[in-house]
Amino acid sequence: MSALARECVYEDLDLKRGVHGKIDDLCKDDVLIASAASAPIPSLISQNLRHKNRFIVCHPVKNRPQDPSKTFDKKCVSVKTPVILNQDFDRVFILKVAILLLKIVVFSEAAFTWKDCVPSTTAHPYVTFTSMSLSPSPVMFPGNVTVGIQATVHHHFGSDVKIRVHMDKLLLGQWTNVPCNNNFGSCNYDNPCEFFSAYKIMETCPAQFAAHGLPCTCPFNPTTINLPPSVFVEPHIDPKWSFILTGKFRVKVEMIHGGDIVGCFEIELGTTHPGGFLAFR
């Protein structure tokens, strides 16, 4: 009798139970009974076996021979002594571990990056950016974020300029477009001056801008923008947006005038929210 009996049938719990029931009847007490199960919980397969204390999970592997013409030999990852677990891992715990690993993968590469993306074919750009900074990374909503910007406005502009935003989110390793919804996502703005109209009515600018003499209303005149790292308070977000706001994003903002791109910057950043899918405790 072999010292190891191994099952490699389809990932079906009832099928595996049936096969192991027959193996259990044929095996002596010193035989290891192995399953190549991946999805079914091992204890559910072995719970009715007479030899369940000899049950292990064992996956076949292939050894590459030196002679490529030979067929691969299938062997088993073996253990010297069976490892017996008192209970299965809690599935919620396993899910949390998986999410934690995913969170580490996503946010380990979530450092803030930026670039000016005005095309070289644009002869007279309206705005060029020379420096951007943002911390912390990832950005927490709600919370404080420190932003710094250095740029040059080369040309007078106002409502004659349109803004085109393209936003992608990293999902399962692929950049996926975020459609426009309530002015969030990949949106087009025919008159971006509307966003600054409240400041024009109040005849005031955010304190961070006012402290450095920076404009915040249309139209904008040629000037140098130098905003040293300044703290802004991020607002509270509706919980229904928590999933959307957690992850890694790539955002490209283009200023369009007469069909030409006269200003452009692109950023990548990570964001998180206490109620987000990857933001559990």
C-alpha positions in Angstrom: 0.0 0.0 0.0 1.3 3.5 -0.9 2.3 5.8 2.0 0.4 8.6 0.3 -3.0 8.7 -1.3 -3.7 11.9 -3.2 -6.9 13.3 -4.7 -7.0 15.8 -7.5 -10.6 16.0 -8.6 -12.6 19.1 -9.5 -13.2 21.8 -6.9 -16.5 20.4 -5.7 -17.0 19.8 -2.0 -19.4 16.8 -2.4 -17.3 15.2 -5.1 -14.2 15.5 -2.9 -16.0 14.1 0.1 -17.2 11.1 -1.9 -13.7 10.4 -3.3 -12.1 10.7 0.1 -14.7 8.5 1.7 -13.6 5.7 -0.7 -9.9 6.4 -0.1 -10.6 6.3 3.7 -12.1 2.8 3.4 -9.1 1.5 1.5 -6.2 3.1 3.5 -4.3 1.7 6.5 -3.7 3.8 9.6 -0.2 4.9 8.5 -1.2 6.4 5.1 -1.3 10.1 4.5 -4.5 11.2 2.7 -4.0 14.3 0.6 -6.3 16.7 -1.3 -5.3 19.2 -3.9 -8.2 21.4 -2.7 -7.9 25.2 -3.1 -11.4 26.6 -2.6 -13.2 24.0 -0.4 -12.4 24.2 3.3 -10.2 21.2 4.3 -12.0 20.4 7.5 -15.3 20.1 5.6 -13.7 17.6 3.3 -12.3 15.5 6.1 -14.8 15.9 8.9 -16.4 12.4 8.3 -13.2 10.5 7.6 -12.0 7.8 9.9 -8.4 8.9 9.2 -9.0 12.6 9.3 -5.9 13.0 11.6 -3.9 11.9 8.6 -5.5 14.4 6.2 -3.4 17.1 4.6 -3.7 19.5 1.6 -1.1 18.8 -1.0 -0.8 20.5 -4.4 1.0 18.9 -7.4 4.0 20.7 -8.8 6.0 20.2 -12.0 9.8 19.7 -12.1 11.3 20.9 -15.3 13.6 18.2 -16.6 17.1 18.9 -18.1 15.9 17.2 -21.3 13.0 19.4 -22.7 11.8 16.4 -24.7 10.8 14.5 -21.6 7.4 14.9 -20.0 7.3 16.8 -16.7 7.1 14.6 -13.6 4.2 15.5 -11.3 5.2 15.5 -7.7 3.6 16.6 -4.5 4.6 19.3 -2.0 5.0 17.0 1.0 5.4 17.6 4.7 7.3 15.4 7.2 4.6 15.6 9.8 0.9 16.4 9.1 0.0 19.8 10.3 -3.3 19.7 12.2 -5.4 22.8 12.6 -7.8 23.1 15.5 -10.2 25.1 13.4 -10.5 26.8 10.0 -9.5 30.4 9.6 -12.4 32.7 10.0 -13.5 33.8 6.6 -13.9 37.4 7.6 -10.4 37.4 9.0 -9.1 36.0 5.7 -10.9 38.7 3.8 -9.5 41.4 6.0 -6.0 40.0 5.5 -6.5 39.9 1.7 -7.8 43.5 1.8 -4.8 44.6 4.0 -2.4 43.1 1.5 -4.2 44.8 -1.4 -4.1 48.1 0.6 -0.3 47.6 1.0 0.1 47.0 -2.7 -2.0 50.0 -3.6 -0.6 52.5 -1.2 3.0 51.4 -1.3 3.0 53.0 -4.7 0.7 55.9 -3.8 3.4 58.6 -3.5 2.2 61.9 -5.0 3.7 62.6 -8.4 3.1 65.4 -10.9 4.1 66.7 -14.3 3.4 69.7 -16.6 1.9 68.3 -19.7 1.5 71.2 -22.1 2.3 69.9 -25.6 5.5 71.0 -27.1 3.5 72.1 -30.1 1.8 74.8 -28.0 3.6 78.0 -29.0 2.2 80.3 -26.4 1.0 78.5 -23.2 -1.2 80.4 -20.9 0.0 78.6 -17.7 3.0 76.5 -17.0 3.7 74.6 -13.7 7.2 74.3 -12.2 6.5 72.7 -8.9 3.8 70.9 -7.0 3.7 69.2 -3.6 1.1 67.4 -1.6 1.1 65.6 1.7 0.2 63.3 3.4 0.2 60.4 1.0 -2.3 58.9 0.8 -4.6 61.9 1.4 -7.2 61.3 4.1 -10.8 62.5 3.7 -11.7 64.3 5.9 -8.5 65.7 7.2 -5.8 68.2 6.6 -3.8 68.3 3.4 -0.7 70.4 2.7 -0.4 71.8 -0.8 2.3 73.7 -2.5 2.3 75.1 -6.1 4.7 77.2 -8.2 3.5 78.3 -11.6 3.5 81.1 -14.1 0.5 82.7 -15.8 1.8 83.9 -19.1 -1.5 85.1 -20.7 -4.6 86.9 -19.7 -7.6 84.5 -19.6 -11.1 84.1 -18.2 -14.3 82.6 -19.4 -12.7 82.1 -22.9 -10.9 79.1 -21.5 -12.5 75.7 -21.0 -11.3 73.0 -18.6 -11.2 69.3 -19.5 -10.5 66.8 -16.7 -9.7 63.2 -17.3 -9.7 61.0 -14.1 -8.7 57.3 -13.8 -8.7 55.0 -10.8 -6.5 52.0 -10.4 -8.7 48.9 -10.2 -7.2 45.4 -10.1 -4.0 46.7 -11.7 -5.8 48.5 -14.6 -6.4 52.3 -14.9 -10.1 52.7 -15.3 -11.9 55.9 -16.3 -14.0 57.6 -13.6 -17.1 59.0 -15.4 -18.3 62.5 -14.5 -20.9 62.6 -11.7 -21.9 65.7 -9.8 -18.8 67.5 -11.0 -16.5 64.7 -9.9 -14.6 62.5 -12.3 -13.8 63.0 -16.0 -15.8 66.2 -16.6 -15.7 69.1 -19.0 -16.3 72.7 -17.8 -17.2 75.3 -20.4 -16.9 78.2 -17.9 -14.6 77.3 -15.1 -14.9 80.9 -13.8 -18.2 79.9 -12.2 -16.3 78.0 -9.6 -14.6 81.2 -8.5 -17.8 83.3 -8.6 -18.5 82.9 -4.8 -15.1 84.5 -4.0 -15.9 87.4 -6.4 -19.2 88.0 -4.7 -17.6 87.9 -1.2 -14.7 90.0 -2.5 -12.3 87.7 -0.6 -10.0 84.7 -1.3 -9.1 81.7 0.8 -6.8 82.7 3.6 -4.0 80.6 2.1 -4.2 82.6 -1.1 -4.7 86.0 0.5 -1.6 85.5 2.7 0.6 85.3 -0.4 -1.2 87.8 -2.6 -2.6 85.1 -5.0 -5.7 85.8 -7.2 -8.7 83.5 -6.9 -11.2 85.2 -9.3 -11.6 85.5 -13.0 -10.2 86.9 -15.2 -6.5 86.0 -14.4 -3.7 88.3 -15.5 -0.1 87.4 -16.1 1.6 86.7 -12.8 3.8 84.4 -10.9 2.1 81.9 -8.6 4.1 80.9 -5.5 2.0 79.1 -2.9 4.4 77.6 -0.3 3.2 74.4 1.4 -0.1 75.5 3.0 -2.6 73.5 5.0 -6.1 73.1 3.7 -8.9 71.3 5.5 -10.6 68.5 3.5 -14.4 68.4 3.9 -16.5 65.6 5.3 -17.6 63.3 2.5 -20.9 61.5 2.2 -20.3 57.8 3.2 -21.8 56.6 -0.2 -18.7 58.1 -1.9 -16.2 56.3 0.5 -15.5 53.5 -2.0 -14.9 55.8 -4.9 -12.6 58.1 -2.8 -10.4 55.2 -1.6 -7.6 54.1 -3.9 -5.0 55.4 -6.3 -6.0 58.1 -8.9 -4.5 59.7 -12.0 -5.9 63.1 -12.9 -5.1 65.1 -16.0 -6.4 68.7 -16.2 -6.2 70.6 -19.5 -6.9 74.2 -20.3 -8.4 74.6 -23.8 -8.6 77.7 -25.9 -9.7 77.6 -29.5 -9.0 73.9 -29.7 -5.4 74.3 -28.4 -4.2 73.0 -25.0 -2.8 76.1 -23.4 -2.2 74.7 -19.9 -2.0 71.2 -18.5 -0.9 69.3 -15.5 -1.1 65.6 -14.5 -1.0 64.1 -11.0 -1.1 60.7 -9.4 -2.1 60.4 -5.8 -3.5 58.0 -3.3 -6.6 58.8 -1.2 -8.4 57.0 1.7 -11.6 57.4 3.7 -12.4 55.9 7.1 -15.4 54.1 5.5 -13.6 53.1 2.3 -13.2 49.5 1.2 -9.4 49.5 1.9 -9.7 51.7 5.0 -10.8 49.2 7.7 -9.2 49.0 11.2 
